[in-house]
Amino acid sequence: MQPSRNQKLQLPVLQSHEVKLILKREDQLHPLISGNKFRKLKYNLEAARLKKAHTLLTFGGAYSNHILATAAAAAEHGFKSTGIIRGEELKNRIDENPTLSKAQALGMKFIFVDRERYRVLTRDEKKARELCAQDGIFMIPEGGSNALAVRGVSEMLVEEDLEADYICCAVGTGATLAGIAEAAAPHQKVLGYAALDHDSLHQEVARFTKKTNYTIISDYTFGGYAKISPRLVEQMNSWLKRTEVLFDPVYTAKMMFGILDGVKRGAIPKGSVILAIHTGGLQGIEGMNSRLEKKNAPLIQISCNKKAS
């Protein structure tokens, strides 16, 4: 696999503070299996083939990037796929949900469960397998986060990335941060920007790496997972206009906001070189804009002169 493209971003705050920000365009790896999902699934797919599995079983919520990526990867590599979906109320509303409808079109079958049962199933592989009542299943955890995923993510960094003093990524389940921590050079500091703040996040990352070269920053969640504010939308639209890069509202936009705020405050020193990882997730913008539209809130632009509908 070819390495993803690196793009230098030109923004006034970076120039005034003499900081170089390079964006690793993992979002361009694949139209549907983009960013960290591509990396996370690589060795899971290999393991599923070795075990002669015919179905990939995984977990996710209504707008899960991982659910769509798994459906696409299964279709592309000759597997069937099943998604255990958090939220029984979604069962009769698939057509209203762009993520689930696309995953279904790619062949994924769904099992909808309430939130309490979902928590149990994500922690109990035996019960999840019993729910499917069939053999030949290869199970991939929620968010795709396991040791195989970390191995894939650790291949992300290449020789040209050694110039970076800081490597930054968004953090959901923690496997991407762990993989980057594993791959970072001794002189590099890894900063993970949490999409949601929860007490066990450090423990989740520590499950996958013994490295201590990373810091988790939880100051830019904007109220929690999949929460967004008009200020963040405004910044996203401004970045798009200035850089022609589209960020996703759940993960990478919050990371970008945190990086630039850190530069402004001097938390990232003058003269630093930052490598930020664009982990994809752009498919979720359609669903987010639908929610924003219902609230008569500003929409996320998807091109320099066009708004998503």
Phi, psi and omega in degrees: 000134179287144177293154179287160183282142173259136182232125176281130180264137179249108178225146184306318182297327178289318180293318182291334179256007176055046178245137178260124180242120179248132181254122176274115190276064176295340179295345183263005183294323185201143183297331181239327179260064192266163170059221184294338178294322177300313181294316183296325184276341186310302185278339172294319177296320179297318179294322178297320178295317181297328179273002180056036176285153176247346183227133172267126178247129180211186189226152175179169178266191189299323185241030186295122172299323182294321179300311181294319180297319179294318177300316180293317180295319178298313180297321183287330186251012172083022176255159163275166179216145177227134178243125171274115191253131179284114178119096180297333183294346181279347188305318183258017182231026182300319183295339179275352186246111185297326180292309182292322181294323177291319179296320178296319179297334178274001174105000182288135173264148184243146168236114183265130180226158178287169188294324179293315179293325178302314179300320179295313184294324180292341180258349185232095184299323181299315180293323179295319178294320179298327180298326181277335175052047175205158177269176176076024181262136170248120186266133176243128184296168175306132181073000181074017191269106173207183183298326178295323178295315180299320177301316179295316181296325183295346178274359186293320186278140181234178188302321182294342181282353181294343179289343184286136172274327180234139171242125186242141176212159172281154182234125173246275179273344174105348183290324179295316177300318180297318180296320179291320177300321179296324187269343185296147177285160183304329183276355186262138174258136182253126180245124178249125182259111186290134174280338174213151183257113174217151191297333187269003185299318178298321179293324179296315179295319182294341175297332190250350178209145175263358179293151178236024184271018184234156175230133176262126181250121186247023184269359187229041179275346181055038174101350178137180183299131179063015173270149184210156180232159176303327179296319179292319178299317179301316179294319178301316181293325177292317178298319180300316181296320185277328187242348186062027177247129176263126177254159178266148187285341186274322186240289193290330178293321178292322174299312181299316179301316180295318179299310184292325176293321177297322176296314180301318185278351182085006176295330171254113191294156174305138179087359182286154171247124182247133170251115179253138183263120174272105188270015175084220180080014185290340179299336182285349182295323181301313179294320178296318179295327176297319178293318180295321181297321179296334179266004185056035180264160177302141181265157175280124177285143180253354171211173186295339182226018183219139177258148176287153179237000000 
